[in-house]
Amino acid sequence: MTENVSRPATGARRPCLIVNPRSGGGIAGRFRIAERARAFGAQVLVIDHCLPEDLATVARRAVDDGADLLGVAGGDGTQALVAEVAAASGLPFMVIPAGTRNHFAMDLGLDREDPSAALEALRDGVELAKALIDAVGEQGARGRHLMAFFGCLYYAANRPGEAANLREEDFTLPEEGWGEVLLSTSTPRVGSGWTDTGESFDTRGLKRARKATRPVPIPPVLVRLVREHIKEFGTAEDGRLFRAAQGGGLLSKEYGEIWKAARLAVLTESEAASPLADVPYSLRHAGVSLWLESGVSPAEVARRAGHSIAVLFRFYAKAIHRNQQRSNEQIERALEAADGE
């Protein structure tokens, strides 16, 4: 068994791919699966058939060493052995169809003609979000107008209705370093017959409490996006940053169309046909997941996102579990260091 030692840089912090070089008559080699996986930052374990070793043991060892995603480039038999370990460990499992028949991959709808396409699952989530937001800015003047809007969904985990109602006064935008956005209202489109004013938008308090406000720290990249937006587009008469092409409240249909165009510009054909980042709200989910994966406490993530702790644990259980595992490992290292003194 040979392995690379490059540092992973993917959305999964420590993905591990096990490669069977003999499967399918050497498909993994022909499509340079190991090389391409390493380029994505994955640890790659290539099965050495001269030194037989139980694959389940290899997979469990990878998990013990900190792998947070398991993948296999091989046939159905190889896939099944490692999939059991991934399931038992609560880890995501990646299938690279590099066998002869690839029934498992066929059931999943994967491209069996180009096994390397499945490696897109290793794409860095942060890089993908940035690429999508950049692609929004390339969709003409309306796209440029909405870059900061989509940035708020990802970097501040705003709901679209919250971001649509943001005003310049809601932001603290220093020239350097972190800023802050103070969320107080949301404007979901509900139809003029359902509002008190007869307008198509109902301005409401935050989801969890009508009179609540929620200060959310924002990273320098979002500070720059908002500052640049204000410089180029100014604000509406009421101070709102984002508005429809003809003025008035920002329409979900309008920003949805820009999002679709950005997806087609960034994603591969197979990715675009999948649920990957299929709606703008996906950016908020990705932002919350990033906070959890970065080690921010669940309580603080729930506060920033405007979730209850119960909702956070329901929808982000896997990320929270990995966060807890890292915390446990840190505590264990501290205890071991104390025992060694």
Secondary structure, DSSP 4 states (H G I P E B T S, - for coil): -EE--PPP-SSSSSEEEEE-TTGGGTHHHHTTHHHHHHHTT-EEEE--TTS---HHHHHHHHHHTT-SEEEEEE-HHHHHHHHHHHHHHT--EEEEE-SSS-HHHHHHT--SS-GGGGGGGGS-HHHHHHHHHHHHHTSHHHHHHHHHHHHHHHHS---HHHHHT-BGGGEE--SSS-EEEEE-EE--B--GGGSSSSSSB--EEBTTBTT--EEEEE-HHHHHHHHHHHHHH---TT-BS---TTSSSPPHHHHHHHHHHHHHHHS-HHHHTSSTT-STHHHHHHHHHHHHHTT--HHHHHHHHT--HHHHHHHSHHHHHHHHHHHHHHHHHHHHHHHH-
